[in-house]
């Protein structure tokens, strides 16, 4: 939470925030929009949550936009110390929560309003609840239904990839427990219906409001493109596994020293083997797909946190040297890792925000526009595509697809550089003429031109 709103929106954050702004402006919560175009690539759960925060707090800024990510991460930590407590024990559940909160991947993604924090958290909550209730021998209905609902929300956050991680854990545990019948219990099938029903509650009206052929083409392209390895680069692909492991730094450094055989109870040893297989197989599978990216494997962080917490709490860390068999040494290492995470999160991030305060290009571009366009004037954006700068523009923004679609009453409009000549040649406002009054660069260094429609003698 410290300095959560100190850095300007960056990367893919605009694709989560701008559709939320449009939803509040138009009242259309079914079809997300980026600029003037529908955004088909991702489901809208993250957009809904951002819009809800804007509405609840009555202010639109980086802090309210990123709050859903931070809260989703905190909810997983709370789930570890509550639901998982009966299985991990008081010490193990606290360690699991601290491991979850202090790895590099979660520290980074939990401070950005991108999909990963929410998506990984929903998958993690489903795994924690299913695993906790199964190990406690709760009713199958309690074991399957809450997790299925969370998996359905995961479908609304990004898509079905998280099912690979969830069912990898389920299958591995059921194999070790020799309890395949749990898969065929009616509760599981009802859970599948609940999961699909949650997704269908949005998908059905969405398809009715859009061109279904275009939507299906976009959605299928998201998956087949990854499998086919479109834009495949061997140099990037070969780094997927090490980059995926970096997300779990510093805790990944402890795995070579884990010794399952030193766990006291047989059930703990079985669970450790199940979690290791259930975590490693989907992690490797996704990172070895030609079009995969390391962040796709981030749902593995939750079962990895559970596994490592169980190892730490059970004093099952051993090294080749005699001094590495001392439990007190490993306690200090664990404490040091937690301390590093706290320093990075609570100190490093605010310091970084202060250092980068003068280099936030998006805010600079918006400041130039705000200095020239009065807040009571509508700024028209011509086919802007994805421009995070509009989050910081104070004047109301209206999107149009072409210069020809600008209304006769327009006074200020913004075009991308390739439309500048067309804007200069427009005669529809005669005797008034459009004149460029500013050139700004967006986050990707592309130039945009701000025009004012003014009398010819002022040009």
NUVEX-892135 format. One line per field, with one value per residue (C-alpha): x, y, z; residue number from 1; residue in three letters. Coordinates in Angstrom, 3 decimals, decimal comma, padded with zeros to 6 digits. Example, Ala and Ser with C-alpha at 12.3 -4.5 7.8 and 13.67 -1.06 7.14 Angstrom:
! NUVEX-892135
u = (012,300:013,670)
v = (-004,500:-001,060)
w = (007,800:007,140)
pos = (1:2)
code = (ALA:SER)
This chain:
! NUVEX-892135
u = (000,000:002,785:003,095:000,529:-000,497:002,853:003,893:001,958:000,043:002,257:002,371:-000,967:-002,556:-004,333:-006,152:-007,655:-008,371:-009,675:-012,424:-013,543:-013,770:-015,808:-018,116:-018,921:-019,434:-021,637:-023,285:-022,239:-020,603:-020,810:-018,484:-015,191:-013,836:-010,331:-010,461:-013,305:-013,099:-014,473:-011,795:-012,278:-009,032:-009,796:-012,933:-014,038:-013,733:-010,714:-012,476:-015,547:-013,470:-011,658:-014,976:-016,384:-013,422:-013,839:-017,537:-017,044:-014,314:-015,651:-012,203:-010,226:-006,530:-003,747:-004,453:-008,120:-007,311:-004,688:-006,529:-008,248:-004,842:-003,501:-006,646:-006,769:-003,189:-004,050:-007,118:-004,908:-002,614:-005,655:-006,855:-003,510:-003,724:-007,396:-008,558:-005,129:-004,347:-005,854:-003,620:-000,445:-000,617:-000,256:003,410:003,132:000,135:001,928:005,044:002,925:001,309:004,696:006,172:003,185:003,515:007,291:008,212:009,251:006,352:003,624:005,390:005,495:002,112:000,255:001,028:-000,170:-003,700:-002,869:-004,660:-002,006:-002,561:-006,311:-006,063:-003,324:-005,118:-008,419:-006,645:-004,711:-007,846:-009,475:-006,442:-006,236:-009,934:-010,032:-006,821:-007,803:-011,276:-010,061:-007,289:-009,737:-012,154:-014,965:-018,102:-017,448:-019,945:-017,860:-014,692:-015,834:-018,415:-016,495:-013,461:-015,615:-017,128:-013,645:-012,563:-015,555:-014,394:-010,973:-012,570:-013,955:-010,520:-008,429:-009,497:-009,117:-005,343:-005,707:-007,636:-004,388:-002,823:-005,896:-006,495:-002,798:-002,912:-006,221:-005,027:-001,670:-003,305:-005,975:-003,311:-001,258:-004,387:-005,732:-009,101:-010,143:-013,798:-013,760:-013,610:-016,883:-018,840:-021,971:-020,549:-017,733:-020,133:-022,344:-019,171:-018,301:-021,785:-021,325:-017,962:-019,359:-022,490:-020,449:-018,639:-021,810:-023,600:-021,355:-020,417:-023,974:-025,079:-021,610:-021,951:-025,457:-024,182:-021,230:-020,430:-020,001:-017,700:-015,267:-015,379:-014,778:-011,952:-010,281:-010,718:-009,511:-006,582:-005,485:-004,965:-003,978:-001,516:000,313:000,359:001,520:004,264:003,397:006,272:008,310:011,828:014,122:016,180:013,053:011,610:014,771:014,613:011,007:011,783:014,510:012,412:009,432:011,543:012,652:009,061:009,498:012,793:014,109:012,134:012,990:016,560:015,388:014,012:017,376:017,642:014,216:014,161:010,677:011,893:012,637:009,001:007,671:004,306:003,655:000,713:003,008:005,466:002,665:001,321:004,795:005,240:001,784:002,378:005,792:004,419:001,250:003,325:006,216:004,289:002,025:004,863:007,103:004,278:003,270:006,816:007,756:004,817:006,327:004,173:004,195:005,333:006,784:003,908:001,460:002,966:002,485:-000,449:002,238:003,283:000,421:001,039:004,777:004,171:002,128:004,810:007,704:005,823:005,185:008,892:009,993:007,521:008,504:012,236:012,820:015,558:018,964:022,270:025,435:027,466:027,077:026,230:023,415:021,624:021,140:017,491:018,515:020,410:017,338:015,170:017,539:017,469:013,652:013,562:016,080:013,996:010,883:012,875:014,133:010,574:009,360:012,218:011,563:007,831:007,610:010,799:012,079:008,846:008,239:011,892:011,566:008,395:010,292:013,243:010,997:008,684:010,346:010,409:006,756:006,083:002,348:001,795:004,000:001,967:-001,286:000,033:000,764:-002,759:-004,360:-002,466:-004,054:-007,531:-009,968:-011,708:-015,125:-014,272:-014,679:-011,515:-012,181:-009,735:-009,560:-008,973:-006,603:-006,187:-004,598:-003,530:-003,096:-002,639:-006,439:-006,640:-004,921:-006,668:-009,014:-011,324:-014,122:-012,901:-015,028:-013,782:-014,409:-013,109:-012,068:-011,420:-014,515:-016,638:-015,671:-018,705:-018,967:-018,893:-015,513:-012,860:-010,069:-009,165:-006,227:-004,913:-002,054:000,848:-000,255:-003,585:-002,049:-002,149:-005,795:-006,673:-004,863:-006,713:-010,181:-012,526:-015,647:-015,192:-014,691:-014,143:-012,525:-009,425:-007,701:-004,233:-001,747:-001,009:001,010:002,859:003,074:004,524:002,773:004,304:005,587:007,142:004,563:003,648:000,162:-000,886:-003,317:-005,417:-007,499:-010,201:-009,759:-010,301:-007,955:-006,283:-005,080:-003,223)
v = (000,000:002,591:004,990:002,962:005,995:007,732:006,449:007,337:004,566:002,558:-000,475:-002,259:-000,353:002,012:-000,919:-001,708:001,877:003,589:001,003:001,526:005,276:004,672:002,319:005,023:007,587:005,461:003,023:000,121:-002,426:-005,331:-004,311:-002,724:000,064:001,417:004,757:004,607:000,859:-002,199:-004,154:-007,859:-009,347:-009,650:-010,126:-007,121:-008,148:-005,930:-003,031:-003,525:-003,451:-000,272:001,382:000,297:001,894:005,128:005,162:004,210:006,751:009,450:010,145:008,821:008,555:005,974:004,960:004,115:002,428:000,124:-000,644:-003,814:-005,379:-004,578:-005,821:-009,069:-009,826:-009,073:-011,332:-014,284:-013,585:-013,537:-016,831:-018,413:-017,416:-018,387:-021,215:-022,859:-022,582:-025,966:-027,701:-025,608:-024,835:-021,380:-021,041:-022,482:-020,344:-017,145:-018,174:-018,948:-015,513:-013,818:-015,801:-014,824:-011,137:-010,831:-012,412:-010,157:-011,095:-010,193:-007,084:-005,835:-006,969:-006,188:-002,501:-002,322:-002,471:-005,194:-008,504:-010,679:-009,633:-010,244:-013,340:-015,026:-014,162:-015,685:-018,868:-018,888:-018,484:-021,382:-023,590:-022,563:-023,230:-026,549:-027,800:-026,657:-028,204:-031,432:-031,938:-031,200:-033,770:-031,260:-031,875:-032,267:-029,486:-027,121:-028,410:-027,801:-025,000:-021,996:-022,844:-023,221:-019,781:-018,275:-020,133:-018,619:-015,150:-016,133:-016,764:-013,219:-011,874:-013,385:-016,758:-020,477:-020,749:-020,800:-024,080:-025,792:-024,770:-025,544:-028,994:-029,843:-029,468:-031,320:-034,264:-034,484:-034,496:-037,028:-039,321:-039,200:-039,760:-042,410:-040,703:-040,412:-040,739:-037,105:-036,029:-037,822:-036,562:-034,590:-031,562:-031,365:-031,368:-028,764:-026,757:-026,896:-025,610:-022,776:-021,864:-021,781:-019,978:-017,140:-016,658:-017,071:-014,340:-011,880:-013,782:-014,339:-010,662:-009,695:-011,894:-010,550:-006,958:-007,586:-009,287:-012,861:-013,815:-011,044:-011,895:-015,605:-014,819:-012,572:-015,051:-018,042:-016,001:-015,342:-019,072:-020,428:-017,580:-018,692:-022,324:-021,513:-019,260:-016,194:-013,693:-016,500:-015,506:-018,269:-015,842:-014,836:-018,352:-019,868:-017,310:-018,075:-020,599:-018,547:-015,390:-017,250:-018,379:-014,789:-013,927:-016,119:-014,563:-014,689:-017,740:-019,869:-019,996:-022,304:-025,085:-026,832:-027,294:-028,876:-032,453:-033,980:-037,068:-035,038:-034,014:-035,792:-037,069:-039,247:-037,082:-034,066:-035,935:-036,998:-033,467:-032,081:-034,469:-033,604:-029,866:-030,130:-032,036:-029,937:-026,763:-027,780:-029,453:-026,515:-024,065:-025,831:-026,546:-022,908:-021,588:-024,107:-023,206:-021,311:-018,218:-018,326:-015,553:-015,940:-014,077:-016,738:-019,122:-016,812:-018,831:-021,333:-018,881:-019,874:-023,644:-022,927:-020,659:-023,389:-026,005:-023,882:-022,772:-026,400:-027,145:-024,174:-024,868:-028,550:-027,774:-029,683:-027,427:-029,063:-028,257:-030,181:-028,599:-029,281:-025,680:-025,783:-028,416:-026,000:-024,922:-021,527:-020,713:-021,325:-019,230:-016,327:-016,877:-016,868:-013,725:-012,074:-012,920:-011,456:-008,357:-007,929:-008,101:-005,545:-003,183:-003,466:-002,987:-000,422:001,564:000,769:001,469:004,942:005,857:004,722:006,788:009,856:009,264:008,783:011,696:013,913:011,212:010,282:010,963:010,337:013,001:015,469:015,004:015,455:018,608:020,166:019,425:020,646:023,938:024,630:023,089:024,690:022,233:023,377:022,532:019,070:017,560:015,319:012,464:011,154:007,386:007,549:003,788:003,151:006,408:006,381:010,154:010,599:009,391:012,624:015,028:017,258:018,290:015,880:013,572:012,395:009,799:009,850:007,455:009,986:013,690:013,791:012,733:015,746:017,957:021,501:022,864:021,369:023,717:021,368:017,985:015,627:013,452:011,061:012,231:010,267:012,173:015,640:016,415:015,384:017,633:020,618:020,137:019,951:022,715:021,835:024,696:027,485:030,351:028,922:026,805:024,134:025,013:022,862:024,334:021,553:018,349:015,806:012,331:009,454:006,677:004,903:008,121:008,385:011,949:013,388:016,795:019,051:021,282:024,351:025,490:029,258:032,224:032,171:035,457:033,862:031,103)
w = (000,000:000,549:-002,427:-004,355:-006,396:-006,697:-010,131:-013,281:-014,990:-017,297:-019,544:-019,812:-016,922:-019,287:-020,882:-017,477:-016,415:-019,560:-020,183:-016,584:-017,189:-020,358:-018,484:-015,958:-018,724:-020,981:-018,564:-020,812:-018,520:-020,961:-023,805:-022,663:-024,867:-025,352:-027,123:-029,609:-030,217:-028,402:-026,582:-027,215:-025,992:-022,281:-020,122:-018,041:-014,368:-013,722:-015,479:-013,294:-010,117:-011,159:-012,038:-008,657:-006,841:-008,794:-007,924:-004,268:-003,497:-005,815:-007,267:-010,220:-009,571:-009,568:-005,957:-006,481:-009,806:-008,287:-005,058:-006,439:-007,125:-003,661:-001,932:-003,914:-002,828:000,794:000,651:-000,333:002,625:004,916:003,409:004,245:007,927:008,289:006,010:005,691:009,403:010,285:007,727:007,917:011,617:013,205:012,295:008,791:007,851:008,887:006,953:003,879:004,035:004,391:001,486:-000,662:000,209:-000,117:-003,443:-006,313:-008,575:-006,098:-004,847:-008,440:-009,789:-006,579:-007,092:-010,691:-012,008:-014,468:-014,721:-013,064:-009,433:-009,602:-011,793:-009,756:-006,509:-007,666:-008,740:-005,471:-003,378:-005,231:-004,548:-000,870:-000,229:-002,089:-000,491:003,015:002,919:001,296:003,853:006,672:005,175:004,893:002,889:-000,879:-001,468:000,642:-001,027:-004,606:-004,727:-003,261:-005,383:-008,490:-007,966:-007,707:-010,842:-012,617:-011,573:-012,907:-016,299:-016,144:-015,245:-018,031:-019,347:-018,677:-018,170:-014,388:-014,645:-015,605:-012,279:-010,193:-011,629:-011,615:-007,815:-007,578:-009,674:-007,881:-004,442:-005,435:-006,906:-003,706:-001,609:-004,012:-003,944:-007,594:-006,618:-005,446:-009,093:-009,822:-006,843:-007,864:-006,041:-008,587:-011,535:-009,889:-009,260:-012,962:-013,743:-011,253:-012,783:-016,320:-015,134:-013,621:-016,930:-018,996:-017,023:-018,856:-022,024:-023,295:-023,268:-024,532:-027,617:-028,243:-028,193:-030,507:-033,773:-032,609:-035,496:-034,627:-030,930:-031,468:-033,876:-031,301:-028,454:-030,442:-031,718:-028,141:-027,549:-030,964:-031,388:-028,241:-029,311:-032,834:-031,531:-033,594:-033,316:-031,745:-030,688:-029,482:-027,382:-025,432:-025,240:-023,783:-020,954:-019,986:-017,251:-015,491:-015,791:-014,386:-011,433:-010,819:-009,925:-006,819:-005,718:-003,000:-001,857:-004,876:-003,535:-000,728:-002,934:-003,520:000,259:000,834:002,103:002,088:003,915:007,037:007,459:010,540:009,293:006,271:005,179:005,077:002,867:000,521:000,337:-000,336:-003,269:-004,616:-004,380:-006,001:-009,005:-009,165:-009,203:-011,456:-014,291:-015,292:-014,629:-017,129:-019,566:-019,935:-020,090:-022,781:-025,040:-028,027:-027,464:-023,671:-021,391:-017,868:-016,232:-017,447:-014,902:-011,908:-010,474:-009,418:-006,700:-004,394:-004,202:-004,108:-001,091:000,633:-000,076:001,117:004,237:005,121:004,619:006,732:009,533:009,550:009,763:006,527:005,132:004,912:003,253:002,428:005,229:008,920:009,792:007,212:009,276:012,163:012,454:013,845:010,637:008,495:010,800:010,251:006,491:006,476:008,606:006,267:003,190:004,800:005,748:002,184:000,873:003,397:002,564:-001,178:-000,781:001,994:001,295:-002,178:-004,005:-002,479:-003,143:-006,753:-007,105:-005,851:-008,192:-011,238:-010,472:-013,108:-015,782:-016,068:-019,745:-019,627:-016,969:-018,869:-022,037:-020,133:-018,435:-021,832:-023,012:-019,772:-020,062:-023,467:-023,291:-020,818:-018,535:-019,753:-023,381:-024,859:-026,293:-029,281:-029,875:-033,443:-033,627:-030,660:-030,162:-026,748:-025,087:-021,281:-021,405:-021,476:-017,875:-016,824:-019,197:-017,192:-020,043:-021,068:-023,845:-026,776:-029,233:-032,992:-035,626:-038,296:-038,848:-041,051:-038,072:-035,964:-035,254:-036,569:-033,020:-032,155:-030,834:-029,733:-031,120:-030,953:-033,771:-034,170:-036,327:-039,390:-039,463:-039,200:-042,951:-043,168:-040,250:-041,796:-045,107:-043,516:-044,733:-042,768:-040,282:-042,858:-042,415:-039,262:-039,744:-037,621:-036,384:-034,465:-031,047:-029,405:-030,099:-027,327:-027,079:-025,389:-023,275:-026,423:-027,816:-030,610:-031,476:-031,113:-032,418:-030,573:-032,856:-032,132:-034,529:-034,758:-037,148:-040,151:-039,142:-035,908:-037,721)
pos = (1:2:3:4:5:6:7:8:9:10:11:12:13:14:15:16:17:18:19:20:21:22:23:24:25:26:27:28:29:30:31:32:33:34:35:36:37:38:39:40:41:42:43:44:45:46:47:48:49:50:51:52:53:54:55:56:57:58:59:60:61:62:63:64:65:66:67:68:69:70:71:72:73:74:75:76:77:78:79:80:81:82:83:84:85:86:87:88:89:90:91:92:93:94:95:96:97:98:99:100:101:102:103:104:105:106:107:108:109:110:111:112:113:114:115:116:117:118:119:120:121:122:123:124:125:126:127:128:129:130:131:132:133:134:135:136:137:138:139:140:141:142:143:144:145:146:147:148:149:150:151:152:153:154:155:156:157:158:159:160:161:162:163:164:165:166:167:168:169:170:171:172:173:174:175:176:177:178:179:180:181:182:183:184:185:186:187:188:189:190:191:192:193:194:195:196:197:198:199:200:201:202:203:204:205:206:207:208:209:210:211:212:213:214:215:216:217:218:219:220:221:222:223:224:225:226:227:228:229:230:231:232:233:234:235:236:237:238:239:240:241:242:243:244:245:246:247:248:249:250:251:252:253:254:255:256:257:258:259:260:261:262:263:264:265:266:267:268:269:270:271:272:273:274:275:276:277:278:279:280:281:282:283:284:285:286:287:288:289:290:291:292:293:294:295:296:297:298:299:300:301:302:303:304:305:306:307:308:309:310:311:312:313:314:315:316:317:318:319:320:321:322:323:324:325:326:327:328:329:330:331:332:333:334:335:336:337:338:339:340:341:342:343:344:345:346:347:348:349:350:351:352:353:354:355:356:357:358:359:360:361:362:363:364:365:366:367:368:369:370:371:372:373:374:375:376:377:378:379:380:381:382:383:384:385:386:387:388:389:390:391:392:393:394:395:396:397:398:399:400:401:402:403:404:405:406:407:408:409:410:411:412:413:414:415:416:417:418:419:420:421:422:423:424:425:426:427:428:429:430:431:432:433:434:435:436:437:438:439:440:441:442:443:444:445:446:447:448:449:450:451:452:453:454:455:456:457:458:459)
code = (UNK:UNK:UNK:UNK:UNK:UNK:UNK:UNK:UNK:UNK:UNK:UNK:UNK:UNK:UNK:UNK:UNK:UNK:UNK:UNK:UNK:UNK:UNK:UNK:UNK:UNK:UNK:UNK:UNK:UNK:UNK:UNK:UNK:UNK:UNK:UNK:UNK:UNK:UNK:UNK:UNK:UNK:UNK:UNK:UNK:UNK:UNK:UNK:UNK:UNK:UNK:UNK:UNK:UNK:UNK:UNK:UNK:UNK:UNK:UNK:UNK:UNK:UNK:UNK:UNK:UNK:UNK:UNK:UNK:UNK:UNK:UNK:UNK:UNK:UNK:UNK:UNK:UNK:UNK:UNK:UNK:UNK:UNK:UNK:UNK:UNK:UNK:UNK:UNK:UNK:UNK:UNK:UNK:UNK:UNK:UNK:UNK:UNK:UNK:UNK:UNK:UNK:UNK:UNK:UNK:UNK:UNK:UNK:UNK:UNK:UNK:UNK:UNK:UNK:UNK:UNK:UNK:UNK:UNK:UNK:UNK:UNK:UNK:UNK:UNK:UNK:UNK:UNK:UNK:UNK:UNK:UNK:UNK:UNK:UNK:UNK:UNK:UNK:UNK:UNK:UNK:UNK:UNK:UNK:UNK:UNK:UNK:UNK:UNK:UNK:UNK:UNK:UNK:UNK:UNK:UNK:UNK:UNK:UNK:UNK:UNK:UNK:UNK:UNK:UNK:UNK:UNK:UNK:UNK:UNK:UNK:UNK:UNK:UNK:UNK:UNK:UNK:UNK:UNK:UNK:UNK:UNK:UNK:UNK:UNK:UNK:UNK:UNK:UNK:UNK:UNK:UNK:UNK:UNK:UNK:UNK:UNK:UNK:UNK:UNK:UNK:UNK:UNK:UNK:UNK:UNK:UNK:UNK:UNK:UNK:UNK:UNK:UNK:UNK:UNK:UNK:UNK:UNK:UNK:UNK:UNK:UNK:UNK:UNK:UNK:UNK:UNK:UNK:UNK:UNK:UNK:UNK:UNK:UNK:UNK:UNK:UNK:UNK:UNK:UNK:UNK:UNK:UNK:UNK:UNK:UNK:UNK:UNK:UNK:UNK:UNK:UNK:UNK:UNK:UNK:UNK:UNK:UNK:UNK:UNK:UNK:UNK:UNK:UNK:UNK:UNK:UNK:UNK:UNK:UNK:UNK:UNK:UNK:UNK:UNK:UNK:UNK:UNK:UNK:UNK:UNK:UNK:UNK:UNK:UNK:UNK:UNK:UNK:UNK:UNK:UNK:UNK:UNK:UNK:UNK:UNK:UNK:UNK:UNK:UNK:UNK:UNK:UNK:UNK:UNK:UNK:UNK:UNK:UNK:UNK:UNK:UNK:UNK:UNK:UNK:UNK:UNK:UNK:UNK:UNK:UNK:UNK:UNK:UNK:UNK:UNK:UNK:UNK:UNK:UNK:UNK:UNK:UNK:UNK:UNK:UNK:UNK:UNK:UNK:UNK:UNK:UNK:UNK:UNK:UNK:UNK:UNK:UNK:UNK:UNK:UNK:UNK:UNK:UNK:UNK:UNK:UNK:UNK:UNK:UNK:UNK:UNK:UNK:UNK:UNK:UNK:UNK:UNK:UNK:UNK:UNK:UNK:UNK:UNK:UNK:UNK:UNK:UNK:UNK:UNK:UNK:UNK:UNK:UNK:UNK:UNK:UNK:UNK:UNK:UNK:UNK:UNK:UNK:UNK:UNK:UNK:UNK:UNK:UNK:UNK:UNK:UNK:UNK:UNK:UNK:UNK:UNK:UNK:UNK:UNK:UNK:UNK:UNK:UNK:UNK:UNK:UNK:UNK:UNK:UNK:UNK:UNK:UNK:UNK:UNK:UNK:UNK:UNK:UNK:UNK:UNK:UNK:UNK:UNK:UNK:UNK:UNK:UNK:UNK:UNK:UNK:UNK:UNK:UNK:UNK:UNK:UNK:UNK:UNK:UNK:UNK:UNK:UNK:UNK:UNK:UNK:UNK:UNK:UNK)
